[in-house]
Amino acid sequence: MKYNRPPVYQAVIQRLPFKKEAAVRALGLLLFGRRIKAVVNQSTVRLDLLESIQKSMFLGSYEPTQTAWFKQCLRPGDVFIDVGASFGWYTTLGALLVGPTGKVFAFEPSPIASQVVEEMIKDSMHQNVLLTKAAVGRETGNVSLFLPTTRHLHSPSILQSDPDFVPVSVPVVALDHFAPLENVPKIKLVKIDVEGYEPDVLAGMERLIKEKRIENIMCEFNSGWLKRNSITPKQLYERFLGLGYQVHMQTRLLENVNRNDGEHWSLQDFWFSLPLKKVINL
């Protein structure tokens, strides 16, 4: 495992007092969309600065609240599962926090995003990270993943949201039947961010949950995506509670109305955890 310092151009932009995003975009345009070497959570990653998620990763500003949750939750030696690894922000953060004695299992079906994560693992020599290029769902098989055709925001989903998205066939696995987890007695954290497919991920790990092997789950609730999966945020929330979890922390509820179709949507992240066992002193 090799940890690195940010290259000079990245460090300079991160320290700018203002217009950081404009500077990143200008650099991305100069590169004509070619990926550039950066350091994210002390791991070497090659990023496309014209894509929104990767731009935030370059600046070190991606999802600060949830990032703080990770730092509170994970410790050296822990096991972390990243479902919907995207371009690797939480995979790199998890690898840093659990250290060489811990383990990170990352799942990402998008060929574009998984290539970035795969190269990161190789460049940073992360022996504690296992990448599986697959979606996670209720059962093992294959599924169509819809990829966006624009590069501004890479948000692929198993649930079709745009007629211009391109379908590709990808493998899907259920965590309950994922062989490398069979001998793992305790999973400290599972992060789920899969654009509305969260209920299916949850259904495919119920055995692990019932065996009390998953201590914490951090999950994004996007009402727009969940609606395409015929479930509401409230119903998904109640499903977590029904599985024995309680809310440890939650982000502020964001709400808006789509300008194009008037559809109302909401976005909120939750950190669910198993109740702490009470210790009775006699």
Order of alpha helices (4+ residues) and beta strands (2+ residues): alpha-alpha-beta-beta-alpha-alpha-beta-alpha-beta-alpha-beta-beta-beta-beta-beta-alpha-alpha-beta-alpha-alpha-beta-beta-beta
